Amino acid sequence: MPIIPEVMDNLEELTQIRRDIHAHPELGFEEERTADIVAAKLKEFGCEVHRGLATTGVVGTIRRGNSLKAIGLRADMDCLPMQELNEFAHRSTHDGKMHACGHDGHTTMLLGAAKYLAKTKNFDGTVHFIFQPGEEGHGGGRVMVEQGLFEKFPCDVVFAMHNKPGIPIGNFASKAGPMLAATDRFDIRVRGHGVHAAYPHGGIDPFVCASQIVTALQSIVARNIDPIDSAIVTVGFMHGGTAYNVIPDEVHIGGTVRTFRTQTQDLVERRMNEIVQGTAAACGATATFDFRRGYPPTVNHAAQVDFACDVAAEISGDDKVNRDVSPTMGGEDFSYMLKAVPGAMVWLGNGPGEGGCFLHNAKYDFNDSALPYGVSFFVRLAERFLEKTEP
């Protein structure tokens, strides 16, 4: 079954909602206006509305029939702290804030699904519409789970969708197992002995030591990680000093590590610490190493991936569904929900060119022509999982 005709008929309304949210972006745990819109729409549709999880989270619920089965559908609501460079009418009205990852589209698609399902109720069971705050580095998914999301709103399965530039409109992609990486951060502080730049022999240069550490860190992926495995160790900055003719006392290095497996994550952390301490000692310096684990890997459950891809194929055709897409080193806090409940993350094509540039780009915009596909996909997931059976 292709795109739901009634959903296509509502495209103008969906586009208006999406562009309004885009024009008023809000950072993690500050999504007051967005949450108000979501809650008001859900109430208008006839859903039960629950607020307060993770500060600004909203959950809408529709119950139908006697089945005890329940499905969760999740969308994220927050924006990024960056300046938008687009010039179209619905560009951000808030300096330094931008929907550069398409969460405005995700929220709109889930609202569209809630409207349709609340009207048709062509299912037997419970649908929970989970509108999550703070995905962009704040761990809103983790907070919702810790605050009892699935105890208050029990789900047998949970699904999420993220737009993917580079995949054509109307196409879907997913895979069983790790689909997105763990996102960890590290800080290294190398302390030497500051001295006049003309007399380096009288001190200990932390820049020389820090440079050796940066180079040596790359040997972890090259020589310690199984070539069949995947990992990234990226140094994002190195700060130190304020003058041309002064060797400073300290240099600060920071960056990120991406892995798919806990064993690899443990190995990288251990080897990084060994390299930092060993190199510092060899240079006569001292160093501290702080490794902070962020989002865990987003690991899809095989049965739910099969189910989601079958549903996507009903909408777009099997030739437009990639069931074994290559994973990405990006991260997602939907991972916390997948650790609690079986489910899957699915990518939705956002198309190429204008409106389809890469995520987290200052000229990105969610492609509104993808809205009917996403709404139809959310709807059919609920209807198929909670399919009515003859008595």
C-alpha positions as CSV (number, residue, x, y, z in Angstrom):
1,M,0.0,0.0,0.0
2,P,1.6,3.4,-1.0
3,I,1.4,6.7,0.8
4,I,-1.9,7.1,2.6
5,P,-4.1,9.4,0.4
6,E,-5.5,11.4,3.4
7,V,-1.9,12.0,4.6
8,M,-1.0,13.4,1.2
9,D,-4.1,15.6,1.3
10,N,-2.8,17.1,4.6
11,L,0.7,17.9,3.2
12,E,0.1,21.6,3.2
13,E,-0.9,21.6,6.9
14,L,2.0,19.4,7.8
15,T,4.4,21.7,5.9
16,Q,3.1,24.7,7.8
17,I,3.6,23.0,11.2
18,R,7.1,21.9,10.2
19,R,8.1,25.3,9.0
20,D,6.7,27.0,12.1
21,I,8.7,24.7,14.3
22,H,11.8,25.3,12.2
23,A,11.4,29.0,12.5
24,H,11.3,28.8,16.3
25,P,14.0,26.3,17.3
26,E,14.7,25.5,20.9
27,L,17.7,23.8,22.6
28,G,17.6,20.6,24.7
29,F,15.3,20.7,27.7
30,E,14.1,24.2,26.6
31,E,11.5,23.1,24.1
32,E,8.7,24.8,25.9
33,R,7.0,26.3,22.8
34,T,7.5,23.1,20.7
35,A,6.1,21.0,23.6
36,D,3.1,23.3,23.9
37,I,2.4,22.9,20.2
38,V,2.7,19.1,20.4
39,A,0.6,18.8,23.5
40,A,-2.1,21.1,22.1
41,K,-2.2,19.1,18.8
42,L,-2.4,15.8,20.6
43,K,-5.3,17.0,22.8
44,E,-7.0,18.4,19.7
45,F,-6.7,14.9,18.0
46,G,-8.3,13.2,21.1
47,C,-5.1,11.7,22.6
48,E,-4.3,11.3,26.2
49,V,-1.6,13.8,26.9
50,H,1.2,13.4,29.5
51,R,3.9,16.0,30.1
52,G,6.9,16.4,32.4
53,L,9.2,13.5,31.6
54,A,12.8,14.9,31.0
55,T,11.4,18.4,31.7
56,T,9.8,19.1,28.3
57,G,9.0,15.6,27.1
58,V,5.4,14.9,25.8
59,V,3.7,11.5,25.5
60,G,0.4,11.1,23.7
61,T,-1.6,7.9,24.0
62,I,-4.4,6.3,22.0
63,R,-6.1,3.1,23.2
64,R,-8.4,1.0,21.1
65,G,-10.0,-2.4,21.6
66,N,-9.0,-5.1,24.1
67,S,-5.5,-6.1,23.1
68,L,-2.7,-5.6,25.7
69,K,-0.2,-5.0,22.9
70,A,1.5,-1.6,22.8
71,I,3.9,0.2,20.4
72,G,6.0,3.3,21.0
73,L,6.8,5.7,18.2
74,R,9.5,8.3,19.0
75,A,10.4,11.7,17.6
76,D,13.0,14.2,18.9
77,M,12.2,17.9,19.3
78,D,15.4,19.9,20.0
79,C,17.6,22.0,17.8
80,L,21.3,22.7,17.6
81,P,23.3,25.7,18.9
82,M,24.3,27.1,15.5
83,Q,23.6,30.0,13.3
84,E,21.3,29.4,10.3
85,L,22.5,30.7,7.0
86,N,19.4,30.0,4.9
87,E,17.4,33.0,3.6
88,F,13.9,31.4,3.1
89,A,10.9,32.7,4.9
90,H,10.8,30.0,7.6
91,R,14.5,30.4,8.6
92,S,15.3,30.5,12.3
93,T,14.1,33.6,14.2
94,H,16.4,32.8,17.1
95,D,20.1,33.8,16.7
96,G,22.5,30.9,17.4
97,K,19.8,28.3,17.2
98,M,18.8,26.2,14.2
99,H,16.9,23.0,13.3
100,A,19.9,21.6,11.4
101,C,19.2,18.0,12.0
102,G,15.5,17.7,10.9
103,H,13.9,17.2,14.3
104,D,11.3,19.7,13.2
105,G,10.4,17.2,10.5
106,H,10.5,14.2,12.9
107,T,8.1,15.9,15.3
108,T,5.8,16.9,12.5
109,M,5.6,13.4,11.0
110,L,4.8,11.9,14.4
111,L,2.0,14.5,14.9
112,G,0.7,13.6,11.5
113,A,0.6,10.0,12.4
114,A,-1.2,10.7,15.7
115,K,-3.8,12.7,13.9
116,Y,-4.5,10.0,11.4
117,L,-4.5,7.1,14.0
118,A,-6.7,9.0,16.4
119,K,-9.3,9.5,13.7
120,T,-9.3,6.1,12.1
121,K,-8.4,3.9,15.1
122,N,-7.8,1.0,12.7
123,F,-5.9,-1.1,15.3
124,D,-6.4,-3.1,18.4
125,G,-4.1,-2.1,21.3
126,T,-2.2,1.0,22.4
127,V,0.0,3.5,20.6
128,H,2.3,5.8,22.6
129,F,3.6,8.8,20.7
130,I,6.9,9.8,22.4
131,F,8.1,13.3,21.8
132,Q,11.6,13.5,23.3
133,P,13.7,16.5,24.3
134,G,17.4,17.0,24.3
135,E,18.7,14.5,21.8
136,E,21.6,16.7,20.7
137,G,24.1,15.8,23.3
138,H,21.8,16.2,26.3
139,G,20.7,12.6,26.6
140,G,17.0,13.3,26.7
141,G,16.3,9.7,25.8
142,R,18.3,8.4,28.7
143,V,16.5,10.8,31.1
144,M,13.1,9.7,29.8
145,V,14.0,6.1,30.4
146,E,15.5,6.8,33.8
147,Q,12.4,8.7,34.8
148,G,10.1,5.7,34.0
149,L,9.1,6.1,30.4
150,F,8.4,2.4,29.8
151,E,7.0,1.8,33.3
152,K,4.5,4.6,32.8
153,F,3.9,3.8,29.2
154,P,4.7,0.1,28.7
155,C,5.7,-0.8,25.1
156,D,6.3,-4.2,23.5
157,V,8.3,-2.5,20.8
158,V,9.6,1.0,20.0
159,F,10.5,2.6,16.7
160,A,12.2,5.9,15.6
161,M,12.9,7.5,12.3
162,H,15.7,9.9,11.3
163,N,15.9,11.7,7.9
164,K,19.0,10.9,5.9
165,P,20.4,13.3,3.3
166,G,21.8,11.4,0.3
167,I,19.0,8.8,0.3
168,P,16.3,9.6,-2.3
169,I,12.9,10.8,-1.2
170,G,10.6,7.8,-0.6
171,N,13.5,5.4,0.2
172,F,14.1,3.8,3.6
173,A,17.1,2.1,5.1
174,S,18.0,0.2,8.3
175,K,20.0,-2.8,9.5
176,A,20.1,-5.3,12.3
177,G,22.7,-4.8,15.0
178,P,24.8,-1.6,15.5
179,M,23.6,1.2,13.2
180,L,25.1,4.2,15.0
181,A,28.2,4.4,17.2
182,A,28.9,5.1,20.8
183,T,29.8,8.8,21.2
184,D,32.5,9.4,23.9
185,R,34.6,12.4,24.7
186,F,38.0,12.9,26.2
187,D,40.2,15.6,27.7
188,I,44.0,15.4,28.1
189,R,45.9,18.0,30.0
190,V,49.7,17.9,29.6
191,R,51.7,19.8,32.1
192,G,55.3,20.8,31.5
193,H,57.3,23.7,32.8
194,G,56.9,27.1,31.2
195,V,59.9,29.0,30.1
196,H,61.0,31.8,27.7
197,A,60.8,30.5,24.1
198,A,64.5,31.4,23.5
199,Y,65.6,29.1,26.2
200,P,63.6,25.8,25.7
201,H,66.3,23.7,27.4
202,G,65.4,25.4,30.7
203,G,61.8,24.1,30.7
204,I,59.6,21.2,29.6
205,D,57.6,22.0,26.4
206,P,54.0,20.6,26.8
207,F,53.4,21.3,23.1
208,V,56.1,18.9,22.0
209,C,54.7,16.3,24.4
210,A,51.1,16.9,23.3
211,S,52.0,16.6,19.6
212,Q,53.6,13.2,20.2
213,I,50.4,12.1,22.1
214,V,48.2,13.3,19.2
215,T,50.2,11.3,16.7
216,A,50.5,8.2,18.9
217,L,46.7,8.1,19.5
218,Q,46.2,7.3,15.9
219,S,48.1,4.1,16.3
220,I,45.3,2.7,18.4
221,V,42.9,2.3,15.4
222,A,45.8,1.4,13.1
223,R,47.5,-1.2,15.2
224,N,45.3,-2.2,18.2
225,I,41.9,-2.5,16.7
226,D,40.9,-5.6,14.6
227,P,40.8,-4.3,11.0
228,I,37.3,-5.9,10.7
229,D,36.1,-3.8,13.6
230,S,35.5,0.0,13.4
231,A,36.7,2.8,15.6
232,I,37.6,6.5,15.4
233,V,39.9,8.6,17.6
234,T,39.6,12.2,16.6
235,V,41.4,15.1,18.3
236,G,39.1,18.2,17.9
237,F,41.3,20.8,19.5
238,M,44.6,21.6,21.2
239,H,44.8,24.7,23.3
240,G,47.7,26.3,25.1
241,G,49.8,29.4,25.4
242,T,49.0,33.1,24.8
243,A,52.3,34.6,23.5
244,Y,54.7,34.1,20.6
245,N,57.8,34.0,22.8
246,V,56.5,31.9,25.8
247,I,56.5,28.1,26.2
248,P,53.4,27.6,28.4
249,D,53.0,25.4,31.4
250,E,50.0,23.4,30.1
251,V,48.3,22.2,26.9
252,H,44.7,21.0,26.7
253,I,43.7,18.4,24.1
254,G,40.1,17.3,23.5
255,G,38.2,15.1,21.1
256,T,35.8,12.3,20.5
257,V,35.9,8.5,20.2
258,R,33.4,6.4,18.2
259,T,33.0,2.7,18.5
260,F,30.3,0.0,17.9
261,R,31.2,-2.5,20.6
262,T,31.8,-2.2,24.4
263,Q,34.9,-4.4,24.1
264,T,36.4,-2.0,21.6
265,Q,35.4,1.0,23.7
266,D,37.2,-0.5,26.7
267,L,40.3,-1.2,24.6
268,V,40.4,2.3,23.2
269,E,40.0,3.9,26.6
270,R,42.8,1.8,28.1
271,R,45.3,2.3,25.3
272,M,44.6,6.1,25.3
273,N,45.5,6.3,29.0
274,E,48.6,4.2,28.5
275,I,49.8,6.4,25.6
276,V,49.1,9.6,27.5
277,Q,50.9,8.6,30.6
278,G,53.8,6.9,28.9
279,T,54.4,9.7,26.5
280,A,54.2,12.3,29.2
281,A,56.7,10.4,31.4
282,A,59.1,10.0,28.4
283,C,59.0,13.8,27.9
284,G,59.5,14.6,31.6
285,A,56.0,16.0,31.8
286,T,52.8,14.9,33.6
287,A,49.3,14.4,32.2
288,T,45.8,13.8,33.2
289,F,43.3,11.8,31.1
290,D,39.5,12.0,31.4
291,F,37.4,9.7,29.2
292,R,33.6,10.4,29.4
293,R,31.3,7.8,27.9
294,G,28.4,9.4,26.0
295,Y,25.5,7.7,24.1
296,P,25.9,3.9,23.8
297,P,25.8,2.3,20.3
298,T,22.4,2.3,18.7
299,V,21.8,-1.4,18.3
300,N,18.7,-2.4,16.3
301,H,16.9,-5.7,17.1
302,A,16.7,-8.0,14.1
303,A,13.0,-9.0,14.3
304,Q,12.0,-5.3,14.5
305,V,14.2,-4.3,11.6
306,D,12.6,-7.0,9.4
307,F,9.2,-5.8,10.5
308,A,9.9,-2.1,9.9
309,C,11.5,-2.8,6.5
310,D,8.5,-4.9,5.4
311,V,6.2,-2.0,6.4
312,A,8.4,0.4,4.5
313,A,8.3,-1.9,1.4
314,E,4.5,-1.7,1.5
315,I,4.7,2.1,1.2
316,S,7.5,2.5,-1.3
317,G,8.2,-0.9,-2.8
318,D,10.9,-3.4,-1.8
319,D,13.4,-1.9,-4.3
320,K,13.4,1.3,-2.3
321,V,14.2,-0.3,1.1
322,N,17.8,-1.0,2.0
323,R,17.7,-3.7,4.7
324,D,21.4,-3.8,5.3
325,V,22.6,-0.2,5.1
326,S,26.2,0.6,6.2
327,P,26.3,1.8,9.7
328,T,27.5,5.4,10.6
329,M,29.8,6.8,13.2
330,G,27.2,9.3,14.2
331,G,25.4,8.8,17.5
332,E,21.8,8.7,18.7
333,D,20.3,8.7,22.2
334,F,17.4,6.5,20.9
335,S,20.0,3.9,21.9
336,Y,18.8,4.1,25.5
337,M,15.3,3.2,24.5
338,L,16.6,0.3,22.4
339,K,18.5,-1.0,25.5
340,A,15.1,-1.1,27.4
341,V,12.7,-2.2,24.7
342,P,13.1,-4.2,21.4
343,G,12.9,-1.9,18.4
344,A,14.7,-0.2,15.5
345,M,15.9,3.0,14.1
346,V,15.0,3.6,10.4
347,W,16.5,6.2,8.0
348,L,14.1,8.1,5.8
349,G,15.4,9.6,2.6
350,N,15.7,13.4,2.6
351,G,16.9,13.7,-1.0
352,P,19.9,15.5,-2.6
353,G,20.5,19.1,-3.4
354,E,18.6,22.0,-1.9
355,G,16.9,20.9,1.2
356,G,19.0,17.8,1.3
357,C,22.5,19.0,2.3
358,F,24.3,17.2,5.1
359,L,23.0,17.2,8.6
360,H,24.4,19.8,11.0
361,N,25.1,22.1,8.1
362,A,24.1,25.8,8.4
363,K,22.1,25.6,5.1
364,Y,20.3,22.3,5.9
365,D,16.6,22.1,5.7
366,F,14.3,19.2,6.2
367,N,12.7,18.2,2.8
368,D,8.9,18.6,3.2
369,S,8.2,16.2,0.4
370,A,9.4,13.4,2.7
371,L,6.7,14.2,5.3
372,P,3.9,12.0,3.7
373,Y,6.3,9.0,3.6
374,G,7.3,9.4,7.2
375,V,3.7,9.9,8.4
376,S,2.5,6.9,6.4
377,F,5.4,4.8,7.8
378,F,4.6,5.6,11.4
379,V,0.9,4.9,10.8
380,R,1.5,1.6,9.1
381,L,3.9,0.5,11.8
382,A,1.2,0.9,14.4
383,E,-1.6,-0.6,12.3
384,R,0.5,-3.6,11.3
385,F,1.8,-4.3,14.8
386,L,-1.6,-3.8,16.4
387,E,-3.5,-5.5,13.6
388,K,-7.0,-6.4,14.3
389,T,-7.8,-10.1,14.4
390,E,-11.1,-11.7,13.8
391,P,-12.9,-13.0,16.9
